[in-house]
Every structure is written in structure tokens, then in C-alpha cells.
Amino acid sequence: MKPSTSNNPMLLLVAAALLAVVPGAALAAFDCSKIDFQGRHFDVSLAFKSDAEISQVVATPPSKTTLTYRANACRALASPSDTSIPAEDRCDAGAWTCLTKRIDKGNVNLVAEVVNLVAGGDAVLPRIEYAASSATDGEGGVLTLAFDGKAAEGRGFATAFRFECNHGSAGAWEIKERTDEKLVLGVRSAAGCPTAAGAPANGGGDKKPDAPPATTPETPSSGGGFGSFVLTIFLLFCGYMLIGTLYRRFALRLEGTDQIPHYEFFAELPGMAIDLFLAIKAKLTGGQRGYIQV
């Protein structure tokens, strides 16, 4: 009689390893207040106490078209306070960047199009660039975060946020560049200023900081590559075990421990580890301690 899978610790161990992959994806979620790049630390949440909103009027005689961009690099856009706006005239819930096209002609005012340029699923990890300045406090350096999304026609479209380091008063958001492939929004703010690890960034007051923030070399950390390699191997192993178990269960009609690939090896693995430990211990201590010669 085959042993029950519900009482099989090895099968439960494999299932737990596979389930561990799911929450692991959440670890990659973007935290805009803790950006580490090339040995520098940034907190762009300083620029997003509220959503950035920029309007641009385009003459389209005999009417005019108003393009309104609402964007946030830290979280989904806030719901509009005016609840009378029809659902079809609003940005989708969860959107991080949204374009609203409004047409005015005489007494007619209507929303012609609403485009979610960066949906919630797109805004996970942005591409990061930093152009350092010669100033010791980072003044004038530019940090760029670029998110991939889609335009109205479904083509690829990138939304970039450009933060120019400014220790003085924060400026207003501006449209730096707009093409069929990308939108670049820029602002002068302390959000673009690098800080030392754990040091608070200047909140955008009118005076300069008392001392320039410490900077670190631009040499990238080597630990990330090894961590990615280990994660890749782990994911490949989990995928192999999952596919192998499903194949043996449903295609080969195996049950119990027979449906786990290489079960005999994994079952003997703890014993082999113990034997290896004892052998190393005996080697280091210089004898077969714990054994009595007969």
C-alpha cells in the first residue's frame, strides 16, 4: 500500500519550497524611499507628498485639447476627490501614470480619452540612472527612474521621472520631453540628492544643509550578482521538482513518494550529511571518537 501524500514529510517539504517562491516575488517590490544605486542612497518620496499633475494645452482649431498627466513614482494614483466624475472618465484604480485628453469647443467640454500609461502591474522595478555632478553635496546631479508601460494603441511606452538635485526650495513638475515612445517629467528637488546610509535627506527647505552629505565610490556592489545566481538556481530547482512531480503523478500515475523525482536520494540526504559531518569531525580531532574497537 502506498503511503499517504498528506503524511509524507518529503512531499510537504517540496511543496513548502515551491510556495516560498511566491512571496519571494514580493521582495522585489519597489520602495521609492530606499533607493540604493552605485553606492548612493536616494529618497524620492520627498517629491510625492501628493501626485504630480501637469497640464498642457494644444491648439486644435476650432477646438482646443488639454492633455493632463497625473503621475506618481512611489505608489498608485489617489482616487479623485470629485466623485461625480464618471468611471469611464477616470484613470484605472492602481494606475501609477495616467493621461487624460479633454476637448473644449464652445460650450462643449468632454473627455476624449483616458490612457493608463503605467498600470499597477508595470510599476514594479524601474530602470535607474544617475548622472553625478562635480559638487560635493550632489547639487545639480540628476536621478532618473524609468517605468515601462503601454500607450493607447498598445505599443510600448516609457514614463521617466527626472529628479535634479536641489537643496533649496522644491520646484514645480515640468514636461521635459514627450514623444510617441516616452514621456519625461522633471523636477528640481532634494529627492534627487544622494545621502549617506541612514542619513535623512533635506526636506526641501530654503537653506542649504549644514554639511555636505557623504558620498561613496560608484563601484557597483558585487554581492548582487552572486545573490541572483543563487536565486536562479533555486528557482530552476523548484521548477524541476514541480514539473517532475506533476509528470510522475498525472502521466505515470504514480502515488506517494514514487511521484517525487529522486526521492531515494533526498530521503538519504540527511543521513549522508550526518556521515559527512562525523567524518570531518573525526579527521579534525585525529581519531574515531565515539567508537570502541572490538
N, C-alpha and C positions, 0 to 999 in steps of 0.2 A: 504494500500500500504506500502511495506517495505521501510524503509529509505535507502538511498544510502550508500554503504560502503565507498565511497570516501569522503563523508561529515561527516562520523562518527568519532568523536574525540577519542572515546574509542578504536575503531579498529586501528586507527592511532597510539595511544599510545602503544598498544600491539605490533604492527609492529616495532615501534621505539625501544622498549625494546629488541625484537629479533635481530634486526640489530646491536644493541650495543654489542652483544656477539662477532660478527665477528672482529671488530677492537680490542676488548679486548684481543684476542689471540695474537695480535702483541705486546702487552705489555710484553709478556713473552720472547721476542727475547733476545738472549744472547749478552751482552755488555762486551767484554773482558777487557775494560779499567776501569770498575767499578764493581769489584767482591767483594762482602761482604760475608764473611764466618766466623762464630764463633767469631764475633766481630772484625775481622781483614779485612783490605782493601788491594786489590791487583790490579795491572795494568799490565796484561801480554802482552798488546800491545807493550810494550818495546821490546819484543823478536820477534816481527813480523813486522819490518820495511819492510821486504820482506819475501816471502815464505821460509820455511825451506826446504832444499833439501839434502838428504843423499843417497849415492850410496854404494852398497855392491856387490862385485864380487864373484860369486860362480863357482867353477871349475866343469864343467860337460863335461869331455873329450868325444869326441875330440873337444868340443866347450867350450865356457865359457858363463855364463849367468850373466848379470848385472841387479841387482834389484835397481831401483831408486824410492825413496819415496819423494813425494812433499806434504807438509802439512802446514796447517795454522789453528790455533785455534780461529782466530778472524773474518775471512771472507773467501769468496770463493777464490780459487787459481787464480792468474793472468794468462791471456792468454799468451801462449808462443810467444816470440818476433820473432821467426823464422816462418813466415807464409807459408813456403814451406812444413812444416810437414803435411802429410795427416790427414784429420779429424779423421780417424779410429785409428791413432797412438797418438791421444791427449787425455788428460783427458776431461771428460764431462764438459761443462760450468756449473758452480755452485758447482762443487765438492770442498770439503774442504781438503780431503786427497786422494791421488791417488798413485797407484803403477804401474810402467811401467817395464815390463820384456823384456830385449833386449838380443838376442842371437848373438854371434860372432863366426864364423867358417871360417877361412881362409879369403877370400875376401868378404864373405857374412856377412852382418850386417842387421838384421831385428828385428822389434818389434813383439814379440810373443804374448804379452797380455797386455791389459790396464785395470786395475781394479779400480773403484771408491770406495774406502774403506769407505769414509764418504761423502755421497751425500748431496746436499744443504738441503733437507728435514730432514735429520738426525741431522744436526748440529744446534739444537735449544737451548737446555739446557743440558750441560754436567753434569756428576756426579763429585762432588768436594770433595777432601780430602786434609787435611793439617796435616803434621807431624811437630810439633813445635820443635825447638832446645832450648838448655839451654842459648844460647847467648841472651843478652838483645836487640840487634839490629836485631834479627832474622836470623843471619848468619848461614847457614847450614840447615835451615828449608826447607821442601820440600812441594810444592803445586802441586797437580795432578788434571788435567782435563781429564775426560774420555768420549769420544763420541761413541755412538753405531752406527754401520753400518753393511755392509754385505761384505763377501768375494766373490770371483768369482763364487763359486758354490751356492751362495745364502744363505749360512749359516751365522749365526750371527758372527760379528767380531767387536772388540772394538779397537779404537785407543786412546791411552793415551799420554798426554803431561805432562812431569815431569819437574818442574822448581825448581832447587836448589838455594836457596838464596845466592847470591854472590854480595857484594857491589863493588867489583873490576871490572876488565875488563870482559866483557861477553865472555863466551866460545863458542865452536862450538857444533852444534847439534850432538848427538850420538844415535845409536840404543841401548837401554838398554835391551830390551827383544823382541823376536819375536817368536811366536808360531802360531799354526793353528787357535787359537781363538783371539789373540790380538797382537798388536804392541805397544811398549812403546818407545817413543822418549824423550830424556832428554837433558837438557842444564843448565849450571851454569849461572845465570843471576839475575839482580836486579828485574826481573819480578816475582821472587819467594819470594821477601822480603815484609813483611807486612808493611803498612804505617798507620799513623793516618788519620782520616777522613779529606779529603781536602788537605792533605799534598802531595807534589809531590814526586814520587819515584826517587831514584838515577838512573840517566840515564845510568849507567854502566861505569862511568869514572874510572880513575886509583886510585883516593884517596877515602878514607872512608868518610862517611858523618860526618859533624861536631858534630852532636849529635844523639844518637840512637833514632829511631822513637818510638813514644808512642805506647804501646800495650794495649789492653783491655782484660778483662776476656773472657774465652772461653765459657761462659754460652750462649746458643742459645737464640735468641730473641723469646719471647712468642707471639708477635703480628702476626707472620706469620700463626700460626695455626688458630686463630680466623678469619683472612682475608680469608684463604682457605675455612673455614666453611661457611662464608657469601657468597663467590663466588659460592660454591657448591649449596647452597640453591637457589641462584639467577638463576643459570643455570637450575636446576631442575624445577623451576617455569616457566622459559621461554619455556623449552621443553614441559611441561604440557600444557601451553597455546597454543603453536604451534600445537601440536598433537590434542588437543581438538578442536581447531578451524577448522583444516583440516577435522577432522572426522565429525563434525557437518555440515560443508559446503558441502562436497562431498558425505558422506554416508547418512546423514539425509536430505540433500537437503535444508538446512536452509539458509536464507539470512539475510543481515543486521545485527542488533545487536543480533539476535537469534543464530548466528553462534559462538558467543563469549561465552566460558564457564563462568557461574556465572556472566553474565552481570549485572543482577539486583543488586548483591552485590557490584560490582565495581562502578556502577552508583551511589549507595547510600553512598559509602565510603567517598567522600569529605564532605557530609552533616554530617555523623556520626563523622568525625574528628572535624568538627566545633562545634558540640554539646558537644563533649568531652572536647574541649578546653574551651568553655564557662562554663561548669560545674566545671572544675578545677579552672578557674578564680574566679567564684562565691564562691567556697569553700575557696580559699585563701584570698579573700577580705572580706569574712564574711557576704555576703548578695547577694540578687538577683539584682545587679545593672543593670540598663538599662531597668527594668520592672516597671510599675506603677500598684499598686494594685487598683482594681475596687471594 
